[in-house]
Every structure is written in structure tokens, then in C-alpha cells.
């Protein structure tokens, strides 16, 4: 929730903000609370999943190598 509150503070300064999270809005567990994207949607904060951010970013380059 600290990330959501931080985004609300930035938004209150009329700055654009987007929260990047590993969570999706789809409920796939039995938690009592809503997931971050659902909360952000309710309070009008944009979200992006981590895989989407990596896919859309032209600055992030990943190279995986197996260690022997």
C-alpha cells in the first residue's frame, strides 16, 4: 500500500504517475483484499505489469546466460 499512497502523493502534485507491479487484476487466489491494479483502477492511478513494461521499454535490454 505504500506504493499506492506514494503514487497518490505524486498525483496530488499534478504529476503523471504509473505504478509498475507484478500483480494482475485477475483474482487467482483467496485473499481478502483486492490486488494493486484493482485498487489503482478504483482511485484512477495507471498501472503496468512488469512484463508489459519490459516489453514496451526500448531502453531495457535483458540478456540471460546459463552458468555452468
N, C-alpha and C positions, 0 to 999 in steps of 0.2 A: 504494500500500500504506500510505502514511502515514495516509490517511483511515480505513482499516480498523483500523490499530493505535490510532489516536485513539479510535475507537468502542469498541474492546476496553478501553481505559483508563477510559472513561466507564462502561462496563458493569460493570467491576470495582468501581466505587463504588456499585453497586446503583441506578444511574440508568437511566432508559429512554433509548434512543438509536435513531435511524433514519438510515441513510446514503442520501442522495439522489444519484443518479448518472444519467448519460446512457446508460449501458450497459444492455443487456438480458441475460438469462441465456442466450438463444439463441445458439448458436455460428454465426457468419456469416463467419468468417474462419479463417485457418490459423495462428493464434497458438499458441505452445507452452504458454502459461499460461491458466488459467481467468479468466473475466471476474469483475468485482467482485461482482455479485449471486450468482454460484455460490459464490464464496469465503465471502461473508457468510452464505449459507444453511448452509454446512457448519459455521460457527462460531457459528450462532444469533444473527446480527445482522440486524435488519429492514432491508429496502431499499425504496426507492420510486423509480420513474423520474421524471425531471424533468417530462415531460408529465403524468404522473399527479399529481404534487404541485401543478402549476399548476391542473389540472382540479379537484382536491379542495379547494384553498385558497379560502376565501371572502375572504381579505384581499388576495390578489394580483389586481390588475386590469391588464390589458395593453391598450394602445391603439396600433395601428400606423398610421402616416401615411406616405404616399409623399412624398418630397421631389422638387420639380421642378427 
